[in-house]
Amino acid sequence: MRRSALTLLVLAVSATLFAPARSLGAELHPSLDLRGFRPSTDPASGLYLEPASSPASLDWNVGLWLSYAYKPITLRDAATDEARFDVIRHQLTGDLTAGVGIGKRAAIGLDLPFLLAQSGEDPASMAAASRILGPVPLPENALGDFGITGKLTIVRPTRAEFGGFALALHERLTVPMGDEASYLGEGNVTSETRILTEYRLIAIGVHAALGVKLRGDVGRYACEDIPEPKEREGDACPTRFGHEIPFGMGVSFRPQILGLDDAGRWTWFLEMRGHVPLAPTTPFSSGSGRVSAAAVGAGARVALGDVSILAGLEGSVIGAVGGAPVRALLSVGWAPREHDADNDGIEDKYDQCPELAEDKDRFEDDDGCPDGDNDDDGVPDGEDQCATEREDEDGFEDEDGCIDPDNDGDKILDVNDTCPNEAGLASPVAAKNGCPERDPDGDGLEGSRDQCPEAAEDKDGFEDDDGCPELDNDTDGIPDTADACPLEEGIESPNPKERGCPDPDKDKDTFAAADDKCVSEGEVWNGLDDGDGCPDGDPKKNLPLLVEVKEAKEGPSLRLSAAVKFTDANEVDAASDPLLRAVASELMKHPEWTVLVGVRPRPKGGAEEAKARASAVAAALVRYSRREKAAEAGGWDEVKDAPGAVLHGIGLKVRAPKAAEKKAGAAEKRQPEPTEKKAPEGAKAPAPKKP
C-alpha cells in the first residue's frame, strides 16, 4: 500500500555545511533553501561559473540580481509521474551582492537574498499535500540566508591579459538568518567549497568547477506524514537533503573577435551546472535521482563603462526541488575602475609616463615613471636589496647595495668592533670588544679543551674535564636529574627514592631487601607465612597457590583463589594483601604485562563504588610491583569473562604483547641522547660509552 499518492520528484540546489547531525523531524516548516540558485559576487561571472582570477586589490563591486523560476517545486504522482500539486508555481527572488579584491590573489563577497513574490497551490485544498507538507502557509516576502564568499587564486592566468590556465579555490558560507518557511532559509550554517579552473585564449574561455557542499543538518522534505526515527539510519523519508557534490562547466566567448562588437563590451556564456548527493543518500544509488539536478543555460553580459548587465535563461534537464523547468535571470552590476593605460595604478591624466608603468618601490611612486636606481649607488634596483640606501662600499658585500654597519652581525657597530668580520661579544675592554668568546658555554674550559663548546659541563664530579654534560652517569636510561642513585645502574620505579637505584627486590616477591628474610628466594604465595618473603610449606601437602597463572595461545590469564576484601572506605582490607602481593609478584616477573582490574557493582554501592574498589586494587598492584603501568582500573563489563571473575566479583584481565612485540621491547633500552663530543686537534675522538 502506498504511503500517499504523491511523492516528491525534485531536489535542492543550494545549501551546505558540516556533518549532518540531526533531521528536522516535527518542525512545521521546510528549513531548507530550495531556491536552486545562488549568484556569484564576481563582477565578470556568468550565470553560475566565474573567472578563476580575482579582482585587483581593493577593486570593489556591487550588484542586484533578479531570478524568476516557474514551477521550481512540484509534487508528482509516484506511479504516473503526473504533476499533481504545485508547491510553488511562480517565484521571484532577488540578491544584493558586493565584492572586493584583496591583494592580487584573493577576493571576498557578500550576498543577501530576498523573496519578492511567490505563489503556489494551497496545501489545504488537497488532503494528501497537506499531510506530507504540513500546514505552514507559503510566505510572499522574506529574507534568505546571508552568504559570504571567498576566492583564492592559486594559479593566476599564465598568459596574463592574453589568458592561459588559471586555478582558484572558492568558498561560499551561508548563515541562518532567512525565513525557514520561505524555501530560502536552511536554519543552519552551510558551506560550499569548489575548485575553479579555466583556460582562456584571448576571446574564448573554457571553465569548470567541482566541489563539495556540506550541510549542518539532514533536511527532510514533504515527509510530514512519515515519522522521524530516533536513529538516522532507517529513515523512510525518500527526499532527504544532506551533503552534495556540485559541478559545472561552460564556455565564455567575446564576439569582438568576429567583428560583431568593436568596443569589446559583450561576453556570451553557455553553461551546464548541477549536483549529485553525497550523504546520507550516496551518488547514483537507489533514490538518488530525487536529490540530483542538472541544468543548462545561456546568457550574455554587456559592459557599459563601469556598469554591466547580465541576462540569461536556464532549463532543467534533471529536475530536483528548486530545479525549475525554466528560470530567467537578470543582473545589474557596478564595478568602478580606474582608467590606466600602463596599469600602474596612476590615472593617465596624472601619469608623467603613461606608456611606462611605475615600478612601485615606494620611491617617487606618484609620478608614474619607473626609477631604475633609487639611491644612485650604481647598483640597479633589481639587484639592490636596499634600493633607497646607498651602499657604504667598505669591501664587505658591496654588490648587494646595502649599508653594512655591522659586518659580522654581532650587534656591535664596526666602528667600535675590534673584530669587525668575526662575530663576538660586547666587552668593556676595547681590545676584546666584538671578538669571539673563547668559552661560549661558560663552563671554564676554552678552545680545544672543550669537546662540547656549545653545551656546558654539568660539574657533577663525573668526567668534568671534557667540557661535555653527562646526563646519565650510570647509563641506566634514567636521567641524573631523576636518578636517586646517579652513579649506580638501576631500574625504573614509581617511588622517587628507588628510581634509578639497584633493584631492591631481586627475587620479585614484592618485599624489599630490608623486609625480606630470604632476599634471594621468592615467597611462595600459598597462604602459609606469606609475610616473611621466604618459600614455605610442606611440599608433600601441596598447598594451593593464591593466584593461578595460565599461559594459553590466546594469552596469559590470572585466577584468584579468593575474593578481595574491602573496607567501608573502599580501600583494600589488610587481609587481602597477600592475595594482591601474589598478583604483583607475577607482574614483576612479567614486566611486559598490564592487568586490567574490574569489580562487579553491588546493588547498594553501584558503579561508583565498583570504580573506587577497582582503582584501589590497581593502586595496590602498582605499589607492590613498583611499576606504574602494571595495572589500571576498568569496568566490570571488560573483565567479567576473566577466570574466576563471576565467582569472586573481581576480574583480572592480562594485557600482554605478542611474541614479536615482546622480543622487540626486550631488546630496546631507553637511553638519553648523548652530547656529541669534539675531539681536540691532533687527538682521536673518544670512544662512545658502552651502554
C-alpha positions as CSV (number, residue, x, y, z in Angstrom):
1,M,0.0,0.0,0.0
2,R,1.4,3.4,-1.0
3,R,2.1,5.8,1.9
4,S,0.4,8.5,-0.2
5,A,-0.5,9.1,-3.8
6,L,2.1,11.8,-4.0
7,T,5.9,11.6,-3.9
8,L,8.4,14.4,-4.3
9,L,10.3,14.4,-7.6
10,V,12.7,17.3,-7.4
11,L,15.8,18.4,-5.2
12,A,17.6,21.4,-3.8
13,V,20.5,23.2,-5.4
14,S,21.9,25.4,-2.7
15,A,22.7,24.5,0.9
16,T,25.7,23.2,2.6
17,L,27.9,22.6,5.7
18,F,29.4,20.2,8.3
19,A,28.4,16.7,9.1
20,P,24.6,16.2,9.2
21,A,23.8,15.9,12.9
22,R,20.0,15.9,13.1
23,S,16.9,15.9,11.0
24,L,14.1,18.4,11.1
25,G,11.5,16.0,12.4
26,A,8.4,17.6,13.7
27,E,9.3,21.2,12.7
28,L,6.4,22.6,10.8
29,H,8.4,24.3,8.0
30,P,10.8,23.2,5.3
31,S,14.0,24.6,7.0
32,L,15.7,24.3,3.6
33,D,17.0,26.7,0.9
34,L,15.3,25.2,-2.1
35,R,15.6,28.1,-4.4
36,G,18.0,26.3,-6.7
37,F,20.1,29.4,-7.4
38,R,22.9,31.4,-5.8
39,P,24.5,34.3,-7.7
40,S,28.2,34.9,-8.0
41,T,29.7,38.0,-6.3
42,D,32.3,38.4,-9.1
43,P,31.6,41.3,-11.5
44,A,32.7,39.2,-14.5
45,S,30.7,36.0,-13.8
46,G,28.3,34.1,-15.9
47,L,25.0,32.6,-14.7
48,Y,26.9,30.1,-12.4
49,L,30.6,30.0,-13.4
50,E,33.0,32.7,-12.7
51,P,36.7,33.5,-13.5
52,A,39.5,31.8,-11.5
53,S,41.3,35.2,-11.4
54,S,40.4,37.7,-8.6
55,P,39.8,41.4,-8.9
56,A,42.7,43.7,-8.2
57,S,43.3,44.7,-4.6
58,L,40.5,46.9,-3.3
59,D,38.6,46.9,-6.6
60,W,35.1,46.6,-5.4
61,N,31.7,46.0,-7.0
62,V,28.0,45.8,-6.1
63,G,25.2,44.2,-7.9
64,L,21.5,43.4,-8.0
65,W,20.2,40.0,-9.2
66,L,16.7,39.1,-10.1
67,S,15.6,35.5,-10.7
68,Y,12.2,34.2,-11.9
69,A,11.5,30.5,-11.6
70,Y,8.5,28.7,-13.0
71,K,7.3,25.7,-11.0
72,P,10.5,25.1,-9.1
73,I,8.8,22.7,-6.7
74,T,6.1,20.3,-7.9
75,L,4.6,17.1,-6.4
76,R,4.1,14.3,-8.8
77,D,2.2,11.1,-8.8
78,A,4.6,8.2,-7.9
79,A,3.0,5.9,-10.4
80,T,2.4,8.1,-13.4
81,D,4.8,11.0,-12.8
82,E,1.9,13.3,-13.5
83,A,2.1,16.8,-11.9
84,R,-0.5,16.8,-9.1
85,F,0.3,19.8,-6.9
86,D,2.4,23.0,-7.5
87,V,4.0,23.8,-4.1
88,I,5.5,26.9,-5.8
89,R,4.2,27.9,-9.2
90,H,5.8,31.3,-9.6
91,Q,8.8,32.6,-7.6
92,L,10.6,35.9,-8.0
93,T,13.6,36.4,-5.9
94,G,16.5,38.9,-5.7
95,D,20.0,39.2,-4.4
96,L,22.1,42.2,-3.3
97,T,25.7,41.3,-3.8
98,A,29.0,43.1,-3.1
99,G,32.7,42.1,-3.5
100,V,36.2,43.4,-3.1
101,G,39.6,42.2,-4.2
102,I,42.3,41.6,-1.6
103,G,45.9,41.6,-2.8
104,K,46.4,40.1,-6.2
105,R,45.1,36.6,-5.5
106,A,42.0,36.9,-3.2
107,A,38.5,38.3,-3.0
108,I,35.6,38.3,-0.6
109,G,32.0,38.9,-1.3
110,L,28.6,39.2,0.4
111,D,25.2,38.0,-0.8
112,L,21.8,38.9,0.7
113,P,18.9,37.0,-1.0
114,F,15.3,38.1,-0.6
115,L,11.9,36.9,-1.8
116,L,9.9,39.5,-3.7
117,A,6.9,37.3,-4.6
118,Q,5.9,33.7,-4.9
119,S,2.7,31.8,-5.2
120,G,1.5,28.2,-5.3
121,E,-1.4,26.0,-4.6
122,D,-2.9,25.9,-1.1
123,P,-2.0,22.6,0.7
124,A,-5.4,22.8,2.4
125,S,-7.0,22.2,-1.0
126,M,-5.5,18.7,-1.2
127,A,-5.5,16.4,1.8
128,A,-2.5,14.4,0.7
129,A,-0.5,17.5,0.0
130,S,-1.4,19.0,3.4
131,R,-0.5,15.7,5.1
132,I,3.0,15.4,3.6
133,L,3.9,19.2,3.5
134,G,2.4,20.3,6.8
135,P,0.1,23.3,7.4
136,V,2.7,26.1,7.0
137,P,1.5,28.8,4.7
138,L,3.7,29.9,1.8
139,P,5.3,33.4,2.5
140,E,5.2,36.0,-0.2
141,N,8.1,38.1,1.1
142,A,11.1,37.1,3.1
143,L,14.8,37.3,3.6
144,G,17.1,34.4,2.7
145,D,20.2,33.1,4.4
146,F,23.1,35.6,4.2
147,G,26.0,34.4,2.2
148,I,29.7,35.1,2.5
149,T,32.1,34.2,-0.4
150,G,35.8,33.9,-0.6
151,K,38.1,33.2,-3.5
152,L,41.8,32.4,-3.5
153,T,43.5,32.4,-6.9
154,I,46.2,29.6,-6.7
155,V,47.4,30.0,-10.3
156,R,47.0,33.4,-11.9
157,P,46.4,33.3,-15.7
158,T,49.6,32.0,-17.1
159,R,49.5,34.3,-20.2
160,A,48.5,37.4,-18.2
161,E,46.0,39.6,-20.2
162,F,46.0,37.0,-23.0
163,G,44.6,34.3,-20.7
164,G,46.1,30.9,-20.3
165,F,45.5,28.5,-17.5
166,A,44.2,29.6,-14.1
167,L,43.1,27.8,-10.9
168,A,41.3,29.0,-7.8
169,L,39.7,27.8,-4.6
170,H,36.2,29.2,-4.0
171,E,34.2,29.1,-0.7
172,R,30.6,30.1,-0.1
173,L,29.4,30.2,3.6
174,T,25.8,30.9,4.5
175,V,24.5,31.8,7.9
176,P,20.9,31.0,9.1
177,M,19.1,34.4,9.1
178,G,16.5,33.6,6.5
179,D,12.8,32.7,6.9
180,E,12.8,28.9,7.1
181,A,9.2,28.7,5.8
182,S,10.1,30.6,2.6
183,Y,12.3,28.0,1.0
184,L,15.2,30.5,1.2
185,G,16.3,29.6,4.8
186,E,18.3,26.5,5.9
187,G,18.0,27.1,9.6
188,N,21.7,26.1,9.8
189,V,25.1,27.2,8.6
190,T,26.1,25.7,5.2
191,S,29.3,25.6,3.2
192,E,30.2,25.1,-0.4
193,T,33.8,24.6,-1.4
194,R,34.7,24.4,-5.1
195,I,37.8,24.2,-7.3
196,L,37.5,26.7,-10.2
197,T,39.6,26.0,-13.4
198,E,39.7,27.8,-16.7
199,Y,41.7,28.0,-19.8
200,R,41.3,31.2,-21.8
201,L,42.8,32.1,-25.2
202,I,42.1,35.8,-25.8
203,A,38.4,35.7,-26.6
204,I,37.4,32.1,-25.8
205,G,37.5,30.6,-22.4
206,V,36.7,27.1,-21.1
207,H,35.6,26.9,-17.5
208,A,34.9,24.1,-15.0
209,A,34.0,23.8,-11.3
210,L,33.8,20.8,-8.9
211,G,33.5,20.8,-5.2
212,V,31.5,19.6,-2.1
213,K,28.6,21.1,-0.2
214,L,28.2,20.3,3.4
215,R,25.0,20.8,5.5
216,G,24.8,21.1,9.2
217,D,21.6,19.1,9.3
218,V,19.9,16.4,7.2
219,G,16.8,18.1,5.8
220,R,13.6,16.1,5.3
221,Y,11.1,17.5,2.8
222,A,7.5,16.5,2.1
223,C,7.7,13.9,4.8
224,E,5.5,15.3,7.5
225,D,3.4,12.1,7.3
226,I,6.4,9.9,7.9
227,P,7.6,9.6,11.5
228,E,11.2,10.6,12.0
229,P,13.2,7.7,13.5
230,K,15.5,8.3,16.5
231,E,18.4,6.9,14.5
232,R,19.3,8.5,11.2
233,E,19.6,5.0,9.6
234,G,16.3,3.6,8.6
235,D,14.6,6.9,7.8
236,A,11.8,6.1,5.4
237,C,11.7,9.7,4.1
238,P,12.5,9.4,0.3
239,T,13.7,13.0,0.0
240,R,16.5,13.9,2.4
241,F,18.9,16.7,1.8
242,G,22.5,16.3,3.2
243,H,25.9,16.8,1.7
244,E,26.2,17.3,-2.1
245,I,28.8,17.3,-4.9
246,P,28.3,20.4,-7.1
247,F,29.7,20.6,-10.5
248,G,29.6,23.0,-13.5
249,M,31.3,23.6,-16.9
250,G,30.9,26.1,-19.6
251,V,32.3,28.3,-22.3
252,S,32.7,32.1,-22.5
253,F,33.1,33.9,-25.8
254,R,33.7,37.5,-26.7
255,P,32.1,38.3,-30.1
256,Q,34.6,41.1,-30.7
257,I,36.9,38.5,-32.3
258,L,34.2,38.0,-35.0
259,G,33.9,41.8,-35.6
260,L,30.4,41.9,-34.1
261,D,31.4,44.1,-31.1
262,D,34.0,46.7,-32.0
263,A,34.0,48.2,-28.5
264,G,34.6,44.8,-26.8
265,R,31.7,45.2,-24.4
266,W,29.9,41.8,-24.8
267,T,30.6,38.4,-23.4
268,W,28.4,35.4,-24.1
269,F,28.1,32.3,-21.9
270,L,26.9,28.7,-22.4
271,E,26.9,26.7,-19.2
272,M,25.8,23.5,-17.6
273,R,25.6,23.0,-13.8
274,G,24.2,20.6,-11.3
275,H,24.8,18.4,-8.3
276,V,24.6,14.9,-7.0
277,P,24.0,13.8,-3.4
278,L,26.9,12.7,-1.2
279,A,25.3,11.8,2.1
280,P,23.0,10.5,3.6
281,T,22.0,9.5,0.0
282,T,25.0,8.3,-1.9
283,P,25.7,9.2,-5.5
284,F,23.9,7.1,-8.1
285,S,22.3,4.9,-5.5
286,S,18.6,4.0,-5.4
287,G,16.6,7.1,-4.7
288,S,19.5,9.5,-5.6
289,G,17.5,10.7,-8.6
290,R,15.2,12.6,-6.2
291,V,18.1,14.7,-5.0
292,S,20.2,15.1,-8.1
293,A,19.9,18.0,-10.5
294,A,21.4,19.4,-13.8
295,A,20.5,22.4,-15.8
296,V,21.8,24.1,-19.0
297,G,21.8,27.8,-19.5
298,A,22.8,30.6,-21.8
299,G,23.5,34.3,-21.1
300,A,25.2,37.5,-22.2
301,R,26.9,40.3,-20.3
302,V,27.4,43.8,-21.7
303,A,29.7,46.3,-20.1
304,L,28.7,50.0,-20.3
305,G,31.6,51.7,-18.6
306,D,31.7,50.7,-15.0
307,V,28.1,49.3,-15.2
308,S,27.4,45.8,-16.6
309,I,24.1,44.0,-17.3
310,L,23.8,40.2,-17.4
311,A,20.7,38.4,-18.7
312,G,20.2,34.6,-19.2
313,L,17.8,31.6,-19.3
314,E,18.2,28.2,-17.7
315,G,16.3,25.0,-18.1
316,S,16.5,21.8,-16.0
317,V,17.4,18.5,-17.7
318,I,17.4,16.6,-14.4
319,G,14.9,18.1,-12.1
320,A,15.1,18.4,-8.3
321,V,13.5,20.6,-5.7
322,G,14.3,24.1,-6.8
323,G,15.4,23.0,-10.2
324,A,12.8,25.0,-12.2
325,P,12.0,23.8,-15.7
326,V,12.5,27.5,-16.7
327,R,14.5,30.1,-14.9
328,A,15.1,33.7,-16.1
329,L,18.0,35.8,-14.7
330,L,18.8,39.5,-14.8
331,S,21.6,41.2,-13.1
332,V,22.9,44.8,-13.0
333,G,26.3,45.4,-11.6
334,W,28.6,48.4,-10.8
335,A,32.3,47.9,-10.6
336,P,34.1,51.3,-10.6
337,R,37.6,51.0,-12.1
338,E,40.4,53.5,-12.8
339,H,41.4,54.0,-16.5
340,D,45.1,53.4,-16.6
341,A,46.9,52.6,-19.9
342,D,50.1,51.2,-18.3
343,N,48.2,49.6,-15.5
344,D,50.4,51.1,-12.8
345,G,47.6,52.4,-10.6
346,I,48.0,56.1,-11.7
347,E,45.3,57.5,-13.9
348,D,46.6,58.6,-17.3
349,K,45.8,62.2,-16.7
350,Y,48.2,62.2,-13.7
351,D,50.8,59.8,-15.2
352,Q,54.0,61.6,-16.3
353,C,55.0,58.3,-18.2
354,P,51.6,57.0,-19.4
355,E,53.3,54.3,-21.5
356,L,55.8,53.1,-18.9
357,A,54.5,51.6,-15.7
358,E,55.7,53.0,-12.3
359,D,57.9,50.4,-10.6
360,K,56.0,50.7,-7.2
361,D,59.0,50.6,-4.9
362,R,57.9,53.3,-2.6
363,F,60.3,55.8,-4.2
364,E,58.6,58.7,-6.0
365,D,55.7,56.3,-6.9
366,D,53.3,59.1,-7.6
367,D,54.8,60.4,-10.8
368,G,54.0,57.3,-12.8
369,C,57.6,56.8,-14.0
370,P,60.0,53.9,-13.2
371,D,63.1,54.7,-11.2
372,G,66.0,52.3,-12.1
373,D,68.4,53.2,-9.3
374,N,66.6,55.0,-6.5
375,D,69.6,55.6,-4.2
376,D,72.0,56.3,-7.1
377,D,74.7,53.9,-5.7
378,G,75.4,52.2,-9.0
379,V,73.5,49.0,-8.1
380,P,70.3,48.7,-10.2
381,D,67.1,48.4,-8.1
382,G,66.5,44.9,-9.5
383,E,69.8,43.8,-7.8
384,D,69.8,46.3,-5.0
385,Q,68.5,44.8,-1.7
386,C,68.4,48.3,-0.2
387,A,67.2,50.4,-3.1
388,T,66.7,53.6,-1.0
389,E,70.0,53.5,0.9
390,R,73.5,53.9,-0.6
391,E,76.0,51.1,-0.3
392,D,78.8,52.0,2.1
393,E,81.5,50.4,-0.2
394,D,83.8,49.1,2.5
395,G,84.8,45.9,0.7
396,F,82.2,43.8,2.5
397,E,79.3,42.6,0.4
398,D,79.3,45.8,-1.6
399,E,77.4,44.2,-4.5
400,D,74.1,43.9,-2.6
401,G,73.6,47.7,-2.4
402,C,73.1,47.8,1.4
403,I,74.9,49.6,4.1
404,D,76.7,47.1,6.3
405,P,77.3,48.9,9.6
406,D,77.9,45.6,11.4
407,N,79.6,43.2,9.0
408,D,79.8,40.2,11.3
409,G,76.2,40.7,12.6
410,D,77.2,40.7,16.3
411,K,75.2,43.9,17.0
412,I,78.4,45.8,17.7
413,L,78.9,48.6,15.1
414,D,82.0,48.1,13.0
415,V,83.4,51.5,14.2
416,N,83.6,50.0,17.7
417,D,84.3,46.4,16.8
418,T,87.9,45.2,17.3
419,C,87.0,42.1,15.2
420,P,84.5,43.5,12.6
421,N,84.4,40.4,10.5
422,E,84.2,37.9,13.3
423,A,81.0,37.7,15.4
424,G,81.8,38.3,19.0
425,L,80.5,39.7,22.3
426,A,80.5,43.2,23.8
427,S,83.2,43.8,26.3
428,P,84.3,46.8,28.4
429,V,87.8,46.0,27.3
430,A,88.3,47.7,23.9
431,A,90.8,45.1,22.8
432,K,88.1,42.3,23.3
433,N,85.0,44.3,22.3
434,G,83.3,42.5,19.4
435,C,85.7,39.5,19.4
436,P,84.5,35.8,19.7
437,E,84.1,34.3,23.1
438,R,86.6,31.5,23.6
439,D,84.4,29.7,26.1
440,P,80.9,30.1,24.6
441,D,79.2,27.8,27.0
442,G,80.8,29.4,30.1
443,D,81.9,26.2,31.7
444,G,85.5,27.3,32.3
445,L,87.0,25.1,29.5
446,E,88.3,27.1,26.5
447,G,89.3,26.2,23.0
448,S,90.3,22.7,22.2
449,R,90.0,21.6,25.8
450,D,86.2,21.8,25.5
451,Q,84.9,18.9,23.4
452,C,81.3,20.3,23.6
453,P,81.8,24.1,23.2
454,E,78.0,24.7,22.9
455,A,77.0,22.6,25.8
456,A,78.2,23.4,29.3
457,E,79.8,20.7,31.5
458,D,77.4,19.7,34.3
459,K,80.1,19.8,37.0
460,D,78.8,16.8,39.0
461,G,82.2,15.2,39.7
462,F,81.9,12.7,36.8
463,E,84.2,13.2,33.9
464,D,84.1,17.0,34.4
465,D,87.3,17.7,32.4
466,D,86.0,17.1,28.9
467,G,83.6,20.0,28.8
468,C,80.5,17.8,28.0
469,P,77.5,17.3,30.2
470,E,76.8,13.7,31.2
471,L,73.1,13.5,31.6
472,D,73.1,9.8,32.7
473,N,76.3,9.0,34.5
474,D,75.4,5.3,35.2
475,T,73.9,4.8,31.7
476,D,70.8,3.1,33.1
477,G,68.4,5.1,30.9
478,I,67.2,7.3,33.8
479,P,68.4,11.0,33.7
480,D,70.6,12.1,36.6
481,T,68.0,14.7,37.5
482,A,65.5,12.0,38.3
483,D,68.0,9.2,39.4
484,A,68.1,8.6,43.1
485,C,71.4,6.7,42.6
486,P,73.1,8.6,39.7
487,L,76.4,6.6,39.9
488,E,74.8,3.1,40.2
489,E,72.9,1.4,37.4
490,G,69.4,0.9,38.5
491,I,65.8,0.3,37.4
492,E,62.7,2.3,36.9
493,S,60.3,2.7,39.8
494,P,57.3,4.8,40.7
495,N,58.9,5.5,44.0
496,P,61.2,8.6,43.5
497,K,63.5,7.3,46.3
498,E,64.1,4.0,44.4
499,R,64.1,5.2,40.8
500,G,67.4,4.6,39.2
501,C,68.7,2.5,42.1
502,P,69.6,-1.2,42.1
503,D,66.6,-3.5,42.3
504,P,65.6,-3.6,46.0
505,D,63.5,-6.8,45.3
506,K,65.7,-9.1,43.3
507,D,63.6,-12.2,44.0
508,K,60.4,-10.4,42.7
509,D,58.3,-11.3,45.7
510,T,57.2,-7.6,46.4
511,F,59.3,-7.4,49.6
512,A,62.3,-5.0,49.6
513,A,65.5,-6.4,50.9
514,A,65.1,-4.7,54.3
515,D,61.8,-6.6,54.9
516,D,62.7,-9.8,53.1
517,K,64.0,-12.6,55.3
518,C,65.0,-14.6,52.2
519,V,66.5,-12.0,49.8
520,S,67.5,-14.4,47.1
521,E,64.4,-16.7,47.3
522,G,61.0,-15.6,46.4
523,E,57.9,-16.1,48.6
524,V,55.6,-18.9,47.7
525,W,52.1,-17.5,47.9
526,N,50.1,-20.4,49.4
527,G,48.5,-18.8,52.5
528,L,51.2,-20.1,54.8
529,D,53.5,-17.5,56.4
530,D,53.2,-15.3,53.3
531,G,54.5,-12.2,55.1
532,D,58.2,-13.2,55.6
533,G,59.4,-13.3,51.9
534,C,60.5,-16.9,52.2
535,P,59.4,-20.1,50.4
536,D,57.5,-22.2,52.9
537,G,55.1,-25.1,53.3
538,D,55.5,-28.8,53.2
539,P,55.8,-29.8,49.5
540,K,54.0,-33.0,50.4
541,K,50.9,-31.1,51.5
542,N,50.9,-29.4,48.1
543,L,49.0,-26.3,49.3
544,P,47.1,-24.4,46.6
545,L,48.5,-21.1,45.4
546,L,46.7,-17.9,46.0
547,V,46.9,-17.0,42.3
548,E,46.8,-19.4,39.4
549,V,48.8,-18.4,36.3
550,K,48.0,-20.0,32.9
551,E,49.7,-19.5,29.6
552,A,47.5,-20.1,26.6
553,K,47.6,-19.5,22.8
554,E,45.2,-16.5,23.3
555,G,47.4,-15.1,26.0
556,P,48.1,-15.4,29.8
557,S,45.5,-15.3,32.5
558,L,45.4,-14.9,36.3
559,R,42.8,-16.6,38.5
560,L,42.4,-15.5,42.1
561,S,41.7,-18.2,44.8
562,A,39.5,-15.9,46.8
563,A,37.7,-12.6,46.6
564,V,39.4,-9.3,47.6
565,K,38.1,-7.8,50.8
566,F,37.5,-4.1,51.1
567,T,37.0,-1.6,54.0
568,D,33.9,0.6,54.3
569,A,36.1,3.3,52.7
570,N,36.5,1.1,49.6
571,E,40.2,0.5,50.4
572,V,41.8,-2.9,50.2
573,D,41.5,-4.7,53.5
574,A,44.8,-5.8,55.0
575,A,43.6,-9.4,55.0
576,S,43.8,-9.3,51.2
577,D,47.4,-8.0,51.0
578,P,48.9,-11.5,50.4
579,L,46.5,-12.1,47.6
580,L,47.4,-8.8,45.8
581,R,51.1,-9.3,46.5
582,A,50.9,-12.7,44.8
583,V,49.4,-11.0,41.7
584,A,52.1,-8.2,41.9
585,S,54.8,-10.8,42.1
586,E,53.6,-12.3,38.8
587,L,53.6,-8.8,37.3
588,M,57.2,-8.2,38.4
589,K,58.2,-11.5,36.8
590,H,56.5,-10.4,33.6
591,P,57.2,-6.6,33.2
592,E,55.5,-6.7,29.8
593,W,52.1,-7.5,31.4
594,T,49.5,-5.0,32.3
595,V,46.4,-6.1,34.4
596,L,43.0,-4.5,33.8
597,V,41.0,-4.6,37.1
598,G,37.3,-4.6,37.3
599,V,34.9,-5.0,40.2
600,R,31.3,-6.2,39.9
601,P,28.9,-3.4,41.1
602,R,26.8,-4.1,44.1
603,P,23.1,-3.0,44.3
604,K,24.0,-0.9,47.3
605,G,27.1,0.8,46.1
606,G,26.6,0.8,42.4
607,A,29.1,1.7,39.7
608,E,30.8,4.5,41.7
609,E,31.7,2.0,44.5
610,A,32.9,-0.6,41.9
611,K,35.1,2.0,40.2
612,A,36.6,3.1,43.6
613,R,37.4,-0.5,44.5
614,A,38.9,-1.3,41.2
615,S,41.1,1.8,41.5
616,A,42.2,0.7,45.0
617,V,43.2,-2.7,43.7
618,A,45.1,-1.3,40.7
619,A,46.9,1.2,43.0
620,A,48.0,-1.6,45.3
621,L,49.3,-3.7,42.4
622,V,51.3,-0.7,41.1
623,R,52.7,-0.1,44.6
624,Y,53.7,-3.7,45.2
625,S,55.1,-4.3,41.7
626,R,57.0,-0.9,41.7
627,R,55.8,-0.4,38.1
628,E,53.4,2.5,37.1
629,K,51.9,0.6,34.2
630,A,51.5,-2.7,36.0
631,A,47.7,-2.2,36.5
632,E,44.8,0.0,35.7
633,A,41.2,0.2,36.7
634,G,38.4,-0.7,34.2
635,G,34.8,-1.6,34.1
636,W,33.1,-4.8,35.1
637,D,31.9,-5.5,31.5
638,E,35.5,-5.5,30.3
639,V,36.7,-8.2,32.8
640,K,33.6,-10.3,33.7
641,D,34.7,-13.1,31.4
642,A,38.1,-13.4,33.1
643,P,38.8,-16.7,35.0
644,G,37.1,-16.6,38.4
645,A,35.6,-13.1,37.9
646,V,32.0,-14.1,38.3
647,L,32.7,-16.3,41.4
648,H,34.7,-13.7,43.3
649,G,33.2,-10.5,42.0
650,I,36.5,-9.2,40.7
651,G,38.2,-9.8,37.4
652,L,41.8,-9.5,36.3
653,K,42.4,-9.4,32.5
654,V,46.1,-9.6,31.4
655,R,47.2,-7.5,28.5
656,A,50.4,-8.9,27.1
657,P,52.2,-8.1,23.8
658,K,52.5,-10.6,21.1
659,A,55.7,-12.6,20.9
660,A,57.3,-10.4,18.2
661,E,56.5,-7.2,20.2
662,K,57.8,-8.8,23.4
663,K,61.1,-9.6,21.7
664,A,61.5,-6.1,20.2
665,G,60.6,-4.4,23.5
666,A,63.1,-6.5,25.5
667,A,65.9,-5.6,23.0
668,E,65.1,-1.8,23.3
669,K,66.6,0.1,26.2
670,R,65.8,3.8,26.6
671,Q,69.0,6.0,26.7
672,P,69.3,9.8,26.9
673,E,70.6,11.3,23.7
674,P,74.4,11.7,24.1
675,T,76.1,15.0,23.6
676,E,78.5,14.8,20.6
677,K,82.0,15.5,21.8
678,K,84.5,17.3,19.7
679,A,88.0,15.8,19.7
680,P,90.9,18.2,20.4
681,E,93.1,19.0,17.4
682,G,95.6,16.2,16.8
683,A,93.8,13.8,19.1
684,K,91.4,10.9,18.4
685,A,87.8,11.3,19.2
686,P,86.8,9.5,22.5
687,A,85.2,6.1,22.1
688,P,81.5,6.1,22.9
689,K,80.4,4.8,26.2
690,K,79.1,1.2,26.3
691,P,75.5,1.0,27.3
